[in-house]
Amino acid sequence: MTVALLSVLAVTVWASVGPTVVFQLDGNATVDNTATLTCLDNGGNPLSPLPVGCDDWDLLNGNGSGGSAGNSSVRTFIAGPSSPETFATGGSKDPLDITNWRWTTGSVPAKDNLTNGYAAAYDASFTNNELILEFGADRLAQNGDSNIGIWFFQQQVAPQPNGTFSGMHVNNDVFIVSAFTGGGGISTITAYVWDNTCTKAVGTTVGQCADSNLRVLFNSATVCGSADACALVNPSPISVTWPYTPKSGPSGTVPTGGFYEGGLNLTQQFAALGVTTLPCFTTFLEETRSSQSTSAVLKDFIGGSFPLCGLTVSKACTQCNVVQNGTVLEYTASGQVCNVGVGPLFNVVVTDTPQTPAAPVTINIGQLNAPSSTFNGCDNWGPILIDYSGPNAPNPATDQASALGFTAQSGGNEIDAKPTGLKTCPVCVLNPNLMVTKTCSTNIQTMGTNPAFVVVRSDYNGTVQNTGNVKLTNVFVTDSPDGQTFNLPDLLPGATECYPDPTSCAAVASFFPSTFTPVSPGRATFSDAVTASGKSALPPNTVQTAGPIQATCPLCPPGSAACPAP
């Protein structure tokens, strides 16, 4: 299985889009370049010039394990097992839900033994952004006609080891019935959608219930090139590039009537039923059947992945701010989630996973429709705010986003977007800063009693202010040369605390100076300094200091009554 999601091509847009516009439904597997075996418009006329995207199965399938995507959005090649997987029990009927189906390994008539199955989808500018399904198969023997059914499921449907199948039907699953006919030419093709409002058969006209759970989507026998759906088989032996060995004949050559191919413009057929939202397929299954009846006995089957859905997510971490009084680093993240498939996705959720210890953030997008001429398939998410606090807060932080959605409102298959990978956010600019002030006064203090003596005492106090943008912890003031240290409370940006006692700005600390500087007879001064320090509460947790701030105190101020006359 190989996937190439939705290549948008700069080519001519054709007014009428059928399955032959992008694919050579001509009864062989080779990309032909002759004028008569090329892509056709819906009138059956060769397109000229050729549109980019006129593919065939040899190109897409290659050797079975490789090949080129051509211009397909999705392509799948499934090789049948050596021992056929076959339906079992009467509950294995197309109008019944998958929970009733059973399977086993065994044998089927060679004409009903599918050797390979393949499918492709096209959805690009040259299809008017309409979804075109192409499908095909080859079988072991051609000794008689055989009928074929092709299911496109929205849930993951696959055989389980216990003989059941995974998954359930979802409304708008698509079922195509056609036939291997021995002589080639026209093969009648009928398409249905799963619709659980159909309770019984009403008719075979488009829009009518053909059976329980099956509503007619298309019903016609048409030549490929003249309708929105068609199918045919090879009218003569053809060579193929992938491994193929018939029951009789040379390997690599499919005998007449052994190769089947067809196509369907799903957008046009759904529009005829009034449905504008296309289903998002994930798997397909091809089966051989006893007839073209909706209740035919089912025989051989092969199937596998057919991922018609896709999801991408992007993100950017655009800024960082210091918030909550300088205690939190707050990063801003946003991005876009895009549906890059061809059908809607439901319950889409984006998860932004920041660097620990911040917790993941979930953003519910809901339903996200596929791209169209009026919608690019994308929705913006965010902005979201991611907060970190404490000394271990990352600066800068890293962050990544992921997204998932489902192919159905309930019970659909999960579609995951590739995570964005770690994105580095901008660095938060921190500006820890302090300002300290000091005032002092001089007093004469009598000490002792016998004899008594007087000494000079200096009383001082001041303030410390956080003039930065980050909270400061471990704040203290140190006086020099006195050596006293005063611890203060943490300071938020703009806050001021008094020292020596934060509870009273009138409180003072004292020391007794021993060194004086004469300034005039009978007069002198002395001085000391204070230094403030604090530590940033956010990384890089730098220690910030202010000062030293020096205050000069006069011992005998001029005119002071405390000073003796000279």
C-alpha positions as CSV (number, residue, x, y, z in Angstrom):
1,M,0.0,0.0,0.0
2,T,1.3,3.4,-0.9
3,V,-0.1,6.8,-0.1
4,A,0.6,10.2,-1.8
5,L,-1.6,12.8,-0.2
6,L,-3.4,15.2,-2.5
7,S,-1.0,16.7,-5.0
8,V,-2.3,20.0,-6.3
9,L,-1.4,20.3,-9.9
10,A,-1.4,23.3,-12.1
11,V,-3.2,21.9,-15.1
12,T,-6.3,22.5,-17.2
13,V,-9.5,22.2,-15.3
14,W,-12.0,20.1,-17.4
15,A,-15.6,21.1,-17.2
16,S,-16.9,17.6,-17.2
17,V,-15.2,15.2,-14.9
18,G,-15.6,11.4,-15.2
19,P,-13.3,8.5,-14.1
20,T,-11.7,8.5,-17.6
21,V,-10.4,12.0,-17.3
22,V,-7.7,11.0,-14.9
23,F,-7.3,7.3,-15.6
24,Q,-7.1,5.1,-18.7
25,L,-10.1,2.7,-18.3
26,D,-9.5,1.0,-21.6
27,G,-9.3,-2.8,-20.7
28,N,-5.5,-2.9,-20.2
29,A,-3.0,-1.9,-17.5
30,T,-0.5,0.0,-19.7
31,V,-0.3,3.8,-19.9
32,D,-1.0,4.2,-23.6
33,N,0.0,7.3,-25.5
34,T,-1.8,6.7,-28.7
35,A,-4.6,9.1,-29.7
36,T,-7.3,6.4,-29.6
37,L,-6.3,4.9,-26.2
38,T,-6.0,7.9,-24.0
39,C,-8.0,9.6,-21.3
40,L,-11.5,10.5,-22.5
41,D,-14.0,13.2,-21.6
42,N,-17.5,12.4,-20.5
43,G,-18.6,12.5,-24.1
44,G,-16.2,9.6,-24.9
45,N,-13.8,11.8,-26.9
46,P,-10.0,11.7,-26.4
47,L,-8.8,14.7,-24.3
48,S,-6.3,16.9,-26.1
49,P,-4.0,18.0,-24.7
50,L,-3.6,15.2,-22.2
51,P,-4.3,16.3,-18.6
52,V,-1.6,15.6,-16.1
53,G,-2.9,12.5,-14.3
54,C,-3.9,10.1,-17.1
55,D,-2.6,7.1,-15.3
56,D,-3.0,3.3,-15.5
57,W,-2.4,0.3,-13.3
58,D,1.1,-0.6,-14.4
59,L,2.2,2.9,-13.4
60,L,0.5,2.8,-10.0
61,N,1.0,-0.9,-9.1
62,G,4.5,-1.3,-10.5
63,N,5.9,-4.7,-9.4
64,G,3.3,-5.0,-6.6
65,S,5.5,-3.6,-3.9
66,G,6.4,-0.4,-5.6
67,G,5.3,1.9,-8.4
68,S,4.5,5.5,-8.9
69,A,1.7,7.5,-7.4
70,G,1.2,9.1,-10.7
71,N,-1.3,11.8,-9.8
72,S,-3.4,9.8,-7.5
73,S,-4.1,11.0,-4.0
74,V,-4.1,7.5,-2.6
75,R,-3.3,4.1,-4.1
76,T,-3.4,0.6,-2.8
77,F,-2.3,-2.8,-4.2
78,I,-3.3,-6.0,-2.3
79,A,-2.0,-9.4,-3.3
80,G,-4.3,-12.3,-2.6
81,P,-3.1,-14.9,-0.1
82,S,-1.9,-18.3,-1.3
83,S,-4.8,-19.9,0.5
84,P,-8.0,-18.0,-0.3
85,E,-9.8,-16.3,2.5
86,T,-13.5,-16.9,2.0
87,F,-16.8,-15.8,3.5
88,A,-18.5,-18.3,5.8
89,T,-22.1,-18.7,7.2
90,G,-25.3,-17.2,6.0
91,G,-24.7,-14.0,8.0
92,S,-22.0,-12.9,5.5
93,K,-24.3,-10.8,3.3
94,D,-23.7,-7.3,2.0
95,P,-27.0,-5.9,3.4
96,L,-26.0,-7.1,6.9
97,D,-23.6,-5.2,9.2
98,I,-20.0,-6.3,9.4
99,T,-20.6,-7.7,12.9
100,N,-22.5,-10.5,11.2
101,W,-19.8,-11.4,8.8
102,R,-17.6,-14.5,9.2
103,W,-14.6,-15.9,7.3
104,T,-12.4,-18.9,7.0
105,T,-9.6,-20.2,4.8
106,G,-10.6,-22.7,2.1
107,S,-11.2,-23.0,-1.6
108,V,-13.4,-21.4,-4.1
109,P,-13.9,-22.0,-7.8
110,A,-10.9,-20.7,-9.7
111,K,-13.0,-18.2,-11.6
112,D,-14.0,-16.7,-8.2
113,N,-10.5,-16.6,-6.8
114,L,-9.2,-13.1,-6.6
115,T,-5.4,-13.0,-7.2
116,N,-4.9,-9.2,-6.7
117,G,-7.0,-6.2,-5.9
118,Y,-6.2,-2.5,-6.3
119,A,-7.7,0.9,-5.9
120,A,-6.8,4.6,-6.3
121,A,-8.4,8.0,-5.6
122,Y,-8.0,11.3,-7.4
123,D,-8.8,14.7,-5.9
124,A,-6.8,17.5,-7.5
125,S,-7.3,20.7,-9.6
126,F,-7.8,18.8,-12.8
127,T,-10.8,17.0,-11.3
128,N,-12.5,20.2,-10.2
129,N,-11.6,18.9,-6.7
130,E,-14.1,16.1,-7.2
131,L,-13.3,12.7,-5.7
132,I,-12.8,10.0,-8.4
133,L,-12.4,6.4,-7.3
134,E,-10.7,3.9,-9.6
135,F,-10.7,0.2,-8.8
136,G,-9.6,-3.1,-10.3
137,A,-8.8,-6.8,-9.7
138,D,-7.6,-9.9,-11.5
139,R,-8.7,-13.5,-11.0
140,L,-7.1,-16.9,-11.2
141,A,-9.2,-18.4,-14.0
142,Q,-11.6,-17.1,-16.7
143,N,-13.7,-20.1,-17.5
144,G,-17.0,-18.4,-16.8
145,D,-18.4,-15.1,-15.6
146,S,-18.0,-13.9,-12.1
147,N,-19.5,-11.0,-10.1
148,I,-17.4,-8.7,-8.1
149,G,-18.2,-6.4,-5.2
150,I,-16.1,-3.6,-3.9
151,W,-16.5,-2.0,-0.5
152,F,-15.0,1.3,0.6
153,F,-15.2,1.5,4.5
154,Q,-14.9,4.5,6.8
155,Q,-13.9,2.2,9.7
156,Q,-11.0,-0.2,9.8
157,V,-12.5,-3.4,8.5
158,A,-10.3,-6.5,8.4
159,P,-10.5,-10.3,9.1
160,Q,-9.7,-11.2,12.7
161,P,-8.0,-14.4,13.9
162,N,-11.3,-15.6,15.5
163,G,-13.1,-15.7,12.2
164,T,-14.9,-12.4,12.6
165,F,-14.2,-8.9,11.1
166,S,-13.2,-5.8,12.9
167,G,-15.3,-2.6,12.4
168,M,-18.8,-1.7,11.7
169,H,-20.7,0.0,8.8
170,V,-21.0,3.7,8.9
171,N,-23.6,5.6,6.8
172,N,-22.2,6.5,3.4
173,D,-19.9,3.5,3.2
174,V,-19.8,2.8,-0.6
175,F,-20.5,-0.5,-2.2
176,I,-20.0,-1.2,-5.9
177,V,-21.2,-4.3,-7.7
178,S,-20.2,-5.3,-11.2
179,A,-19.1,-8.3,-13.2
180,F,-16.3,-10.2,-14.9
181,T,-17.7,-11.0,-18.2
182,G,-16.0,-13.5,-20.5
183,G,-16.1,-11.3,-23.6
184,G,-15.2,-8.0,-22.2
185,G,-17.0,-4.8,-23.4
186,I,-19.6,-3.2,-21.2
187,S,-19.9,-4.3,-17.6
188,T,-23.0,-3.1,-15.8
189,I,-22.0,-1.2,-12.7
190,T,-24.3,-0.5,-9.7
191,A,-23.2,1.6,-6.7
192,Y,-24.8,1.8,-3.3
193,V,-24.3,3.7,-0.1
194,W,-24.9,2.2,3.3
195,D,-27.9,3.9,4.8
196,N,-29.4,2.5,8.0
197,T,-32.7,4.2,7.3
198,C,-33.4,1.7,4.5
199,T,-35.4,-1.1,6.0
200,K,-36.4,-3.0,2.9
201,A,-36.1,-3.1,-0.9
202,V,-38.2,-0.5,-2.7
203,G,-36.6,-0.2,-6.1
204,T,-33.5,0.1,-8.2
205,T,-33.7,3.7,-9.2
206,V,-31.0,6.1,-7.9
207,G,-32.1,7.3,-4.5
208,Q,-34.3,4.3,-3.7
209,C,-33.6,1.6,-1.1
210,A,-32.4,-1.5,-3.0
211,D,-32.3,-3.6,0.2
212,S,-32.0,-3.2,3.9
213,N,-29.2,-0.7,4.5
214,L,-28.4,-0.2,0.8
215,R,-29.5,2.9,-1.1
216,V,-28.9,3.1,-4.9
217,L,-26.2,5.6,-5.8
218,F,-25.6,4.7,-9.5
219,N,-27.1,2.1,-11.8
220,S,-26.2,1.8,-15.4
221,A,-24.5,-0.1,-18.2
222,T,-22.4,2.5,-19.9
223,V,-19.3,2.7,-22.1
224,C,-16.3,4.1,-20.2
225,G,-15.9,7.7,-21.2
226,S,-19.6,8.6,-21.4
227,A,-20.7,8.6,-17.7
228,D,-19.7,9.3,-14.1
229,A,-19.2,5.6,-13.5
230,C,-18.3,2.7,-15.7
231,A,-16.5,-0.7,-15.6
232,L,-15.1,-3.2,-18.1
233,V,-12.8,-6.2,-18.5
234,N,-10.0,-7.0,-20.8
235,P,-11.3,-8.0,-24.3
236,S,-8.0,-9.7,-25.1
237,P,-4.9,-11.0,-23.2
238,I,-2.9,-8.3,-21.5
239,S,0.5,-8.0,-19.8
240,V,0.9,-6.6,-16.3
241,T,3.9,-5.5,-14.4
242,W,2.9,-7.0,-11.0
243,P,3.2,-10.7,-10.1
244,Y,0.3,-12.7,-11.7
245,T,0.1,-16.4,-12.6
246,P,-3.2,-17.6,-14.1
247,K,-4.5,-21.1,-13.7
248,S,-3.3,-21.8,-17.2
249,G,-1.1,-19.7,-19.5
250,P,2.1,-17.7,-19.1
251,S,2.9,-15.7,-15.9
252,G,2.5,-12.0,-16.3
253,T,-0.3,-12.3,-18.9
254,V,-4.0,-12.0,-17.9
255,P,-6.2,-14.0,-20.2
256,T,-9.3,-12.4,-21.8
257,G,-11.9,-11.6,-19.1
258,G,-9.5,-12.0,-16.2
259,F,-8.8,-8.3,-15.6
260,Y,-11.5,-6.0,-14.3
261,E,-11.3,-2.2,-13.8
262,G,-13.8,0.6,-13.2
263,G,-14.2,4.1,-11.9
264,L,-16.8,6.3,-10.1
265,N,-17.1,10.1,-9.6
266,L,-18.2,9.9,-6.0
267,T,-18.7,13.7,-5.7
268,Q,-21.2,13.8,-8.5
269,Q,-23.1,10.7,-7.3
270,F,-23.3,11.9,-3.8
271,A,-24.5,15.3,-5.0
272,A,-27.4,13.6,-6.8
273,L,-28.5,12.3,-3.4
274,G,-28.1,15.7,-1.9
275,V,-25.0,14.7,0.0
276,T,-22.2,17.3,-0.1
277,T,-20.0,15.9,2.7
278,L,-17.9,13.0,1.3
279,P,-17.0,10.0,3.5
280,C,-13.5,9.6,4.7
281,F,-12.5,6.0,3.8
282,T,-9.8,4.1,5.6
283,T,-10.0,0.5,4.1
284,F,-11.4,-1.3,1.1
285,L,-12.4,-4.9,0.4
286,E,-13.1,-6.7,-2.9
287,E,-15.2,-9.8,-3.0
288,T,-16.5,-12.3,-5.5
289,R,-20.2,-13.0,-5.5
290,S,-22.7,-15.5,-6.9
291,S,-24.6,-12.8,-8.7
292,Q,-25.2,-9.0,-8.9
293,S,-28.1,-9.3,-6.5
294,T,-27.7,-7.4,-3.2
295,S,-28.3,-10.6,-1.3
296,A,-25.9,-12.8,-3.4
297,V,-23.7,-15.5,-1.7
298,L,-20.3,-14.1,-1.0
299,K,-17.2,-16.1,-1.9
300,D,-13.5,-15.0,-2.0
301,F,-12.3,-11.6,-0.6
302,I,-9.1,-9.5,-0.4
303,G,-8.8,-6.1,1.2
304,G,-6.5,-3.7,3.0
305,S,-5.8,-0.1,3.8
306,F,-7.1,2.8,1.7
307,P,-6.4,5.9,3.8
308,L,-8.3,8.6,2.1
309,C,-8.0,10.9,5.1
310,G,-5.1,13.0,6.4
311,L,-4.5,15.5,9.1
312,T,-1.6,18.0,9.7
313,V,-0.8,20.2,12.6
314,S,1.5,23.2,12.9
315,K,2.4,25.4,15.9
316,A,4.4,28.5,16.8
317,C,5.5,29.7,20.2
318,T,5.5,33.5,19.7
319,Q,6.3,35.3,22.9
320,C,7.0,35.1,26.6
321,N,5.9,37.5,29.3
322,V,6.6,37.8,33.0
323,V,3.3,37.9,34.7
324,Q,1.5,37.4,38.1
325,N,3.7,39.9,40.0
326,G,6.9,38.6,38.5
327,T,6.3,35.0,39.6
328,V,5.4,33.3,36.4
329,L,6.9,32.9,32.9
330,E,3.9,32.8,30.5
331,Y,4.5,31.6,26.9
332,T,2.0,32.1,24.1
333,A,1.4,29.2,21.6
334,S,-0.9,28.9,18.6
335,G,-1.1,27.0,15.3
336,Q,-3.2,25.5,12.7
337,V,-4.7,22.1,12.1
338,C,-5.6,21.0,8.5
339,N,-7.7,18.3,7.0
340,V,-5.6,17.2,4.0
341,G,-8.0,14.4,3.0
342,V,-11.1,14.2,0.9
343,G,-13.7,13.7,3.6
344,P,-14.6,15.3,6.9
345,L,-12.9,14.5,10.1
346,F,-14.9,14.5,13.4
347,N,-14.0,15.1,17.0
348,V,-10.7,16.7,16.0
349,V,-8.5,17.5,19.0
350,V,-5.2,19.3,19.2
351,T,-3.0,18.5,22.2
352,D,-0.2,21.0,23.0
353,T,2.4,19.3,25.1
354,P,4.8,21.8,26.8
355,Q,8.0,21.1,28.6
356,T,7.5,19.6,32.1
357,P,6.3,20.4,34.6
358,A,3.5,22.3,32.7
359,A,0.5,20.0,31.9
360,P,-0.7,19.3,28.3
361,V,-3.4,21.5,27.0
362,T,-6.3,20.1,24.9
363,I,-8.1,22.2,22.3
364,N,-11.3,20.8,20.9
365,I,-11.8,21.6,17.2
366,G,-14.8,19.4,16.5
367,Q,-15.7,18.7,12.9
368,L,-13.1,19.7,10.3
369,N,-14.3,19.5,6.7
370,A,-12.1,18.6,3.7
371,P,-10.7,21.3,1.5
372,S,-13.1,22.7,-1.1
373,S,-13.4,25.7,-3.4
374,T,-14.7,27.8,-0.5
375,F,-12.7,26.3,2.4
376,N,-9.0,25.5,2.7
377,G,-9.6,22.6,5.2
378,C,-7.8,24.4,8.0
379,D,-8.7,25.8,11.4
380,N,-6.6,27.9,13.7
381,W,-6.1,26.8,17.3
382,G,-5.0,28.9,20.2
383,P,-3.6,31.2,21.3
384,I,-3.1,29.3,24.6
385,L,-1.1,30.4,27.6
386,I,1.5,28.1,29.1
387,D,2.7,29.1,32.6
388,Y,5.8,28.1,34.6
389,S,6.8,29.2,38.0
390,G,9.5,28.5,40.5
391,P,13.3,28.4,40.3
392,N,13.3,25.6,37.7
393,A,10.9,27.2,35.2
394,P,12.4,26.7,31.7
395,N,13.6,29.8,30.0
396,P,13.3,29.3,27.1
397,A,10.8,26.5,27.1
398,T,10.2,23.9,24.4
399,D,6.8,22.8,23.2
400,Q,5.2,20.5,20.6
401,A,1.7,19.9,19.3
402,S,-0.1,16.8,18.0
403,A,-3.6,16.3,16.6
404,L,-6.1,13.5,15.9
405,G,-9.5,13.1,14.5
406,F,-12.0,10.4,13.5
407,T,-13.6,9.3,10.3
408,A,-17.0,9.2,11.8
409,Q,-19.0,11.0,14.4
410,S,-18.9,7.8,16.5
411,G,-16.9,4.7,16.0
412,G,-14.8,6.0,13.2
413,N,-11.1,5.2,12.6
414,E,-8.6,7.4,14.3
415,I,-6.5,9.7,12.1
416,D,-3.3,11.0,13.7
417,A,-1.3,14.0,12.5
418,K,2.4,13.8,12.7
419,P,3.6,15.8,15.8
420,T,5.2,19.1,15.1
421,G,8.4,18.2,16.9
422,L,9.9,20.4,19.7
423,K,9.6,24.1,19.1
424,T,11.7,26.5,21.1
425,C,9.9,29.5,22.5
426,P,11.4,33.0,22.8
427,V,13.5,33.8,25.9
428,C,11.7,35.6,28.6
429,V,13.5,38.9,29.3
430,L,14.0,39.2,33.1
431,N,15.1,42.5,34.7
432,P,15.8,41.9,38.4
433,N,16.7,45.2,40.0
434,L,17.0,46.8,43.5
435,M,17.2,50.3,44.9
436,V,18.2,51.0,48.5
437,T,18.1,54.2,50.6
438,K,19.6,55.2,54.0
439,T,19.2,58.0,56.5
440,C,21.2,58.5,59.7
441,S,21.1,60.7,62.8
442,T,23.6,61.4,65.7
443,N,22.9,61.1,69.3
444,I,25.0,61.4,72.5
445,Q,24.5,58.5,74.8
446,T,25.6,58.4,78.5
447,M,27.0,55.0,79.4
448,G,28.1,53.6,82.8
449,T,27.5,54.9,86.2
450,N,30.8,55.1,88.1
451,P,32.4,56.8,86.3
452,A,29.8,57.8,83.7
453,F,30.9,58.7,80.2
454,V,29.4,59.8,77.0
455,V,29.7,58.2,73.5
456,V,28.4,59.1,70.1
457,R,25.7,56.9,68.7
458,S,24.5,56.7,65.1
459,D,20.9,55.7,64.4
460,Y,20.0,54.7,60.9
461,N,17.2,53.1,58.8
462,G,16.1,53.1,55.1
463,T,14.1,51.3,52.4
464,V,14.7,48.7,49.8
465,Q,12.6,48.7,46.6
466,N,12.2,46.1,43.8
467,T,12.5,48.2,40.6
468,G,12.6,45.2,38.3
469,N,10.0,42.9,36.7
470,V,10.6,39.7,38.7
471,K,9.9,38.7,42.2
472,L,13.0,38.8,44.5
473,T,13.6,36.3,47.3
474,N,16.4,36.1,50.0
475,V,16.3,39.9,50.3
476,F,18.6,41.4,53.0
477,V,20.5,44.6,53.8
478,T,24.1,44.7,55.2
479,D,25.6,47.7,57.0
480,S,29.3,48.5,56.7
481,P,31.4,48.8,58.6
482,D,29.0,47.9,61.3
483,G,28.4,44.5,59.8
484,Q,24.7,44.1,60.9
485,T,22.5,42.2,58.5
486,F,18.7,42.6,58.2
487,N,16.5,40.0,56.5
488,L,13.5,41.3,54.6
489,P,10.4,39.7,53.1
490,D,10.3,38.7,49.4
491,L,9.8,41.7,47.2
492,L,7.3,41.7,44.3
493,P,8.0,44.1,41.4
494,G,7.4,47.7,42.6
495,A,7.2,46.7,46.3
496,T,9.2,48.5,49.1
497,E,10.2,47.3,52.5
498,C,11.7,49.2,55.4
499,Y,14.8,48.1,57.3
500,P,15.9,47.3,60.0
501,D,12.3,46.4,60.9
502,P,9.9,45.7,58.0
503,T,6.9,46.0,60.4
504,S,7.8,49.6,61.5
505,C,9.5,52.1,59.2
506,A,10.2,54.3,62.3
507,A,12.5,51.7,63.8
508,V,16.2,52.3,63.7
509,A,19.4,50.4,64.0
510,S,22.3,51.8,65.9
511,F,26.1,51.6,66.1
512,F,28.9,53.5,67.8
513,P,31.3,55.1,65.3
514,S,35.0,55.0,66.2
515,T,36.5,56.9,63.3
516,F,35.7,60.5,62.6
517,T,36.6,63.0,59.9
518,P,37.3,66.6,61.2
519,V,35.5,69.3,59.2
520,S,36.2,72.3,61.4
521,P,37.2,73.1,64.9
522,G,34.8,71.3,67.2
523,R,33.1,69.7,64.3
524,A,33.4,66.2,62.7
525,T,31.5,63.7,60.5
526,F,31.5,60.0,60.2
527,S,29.9,57.8,57.5
528,D,28.9,54.2,56.8
529,A,27.2,52.4,53.9
530,V,24.5,49.8,53.3
531,T,24.2,47.2,50.5
532,A,21.0,45.4,49.5
533,S,20.8,42.0,47.9
534,G,18.0,39.8,46.4
535,K,17.7,36.7,44.3
536,S,15.5,36.4,41.2
537,A,12.6,33.9,41.8
538,L,12.7,32.9,38.2
539,P,15.6,31.4,36.2
540,P,18.4,32.1,35.7
541,N,17.9,33.0,39.4
542,T,20.6,35.6,39.4
543,V,21.6,37.5,42.6
544,Q,21.0,41.2,42.3
545,T,22.6,43.8,44.6
546,A,22.1,47.5,45.1
547,G,24.6,49.8,46.8
548,P,26.7,50.4,48.7
549,I,24.7,53.5,49.5
550,Q,26.7,55.8,51.9
551,A,25.2,58.2,54.4
552,T,27.4,60.9,56.1
553,C,26.3,61.9,59.6
554,P,27.6,65.1,61.3
555,L,29.0,64.6,64.8
556,C,28.3,68.2,65.9
557,P,26.0,69.9,63.4
558,P,26.5,73.6,63.2
559,G,24.2,75.3,65.8
560,S,23.5,72.1,67.6
561,A,23.0,72.6,71.3
562,A,24.6,69.2,71.9
563,C,28.0,70.4,70.7
564,P,30.2,72.3,73.2
565,A,31.4,75.7,72.3
566,P,34.8,75.6,70.7
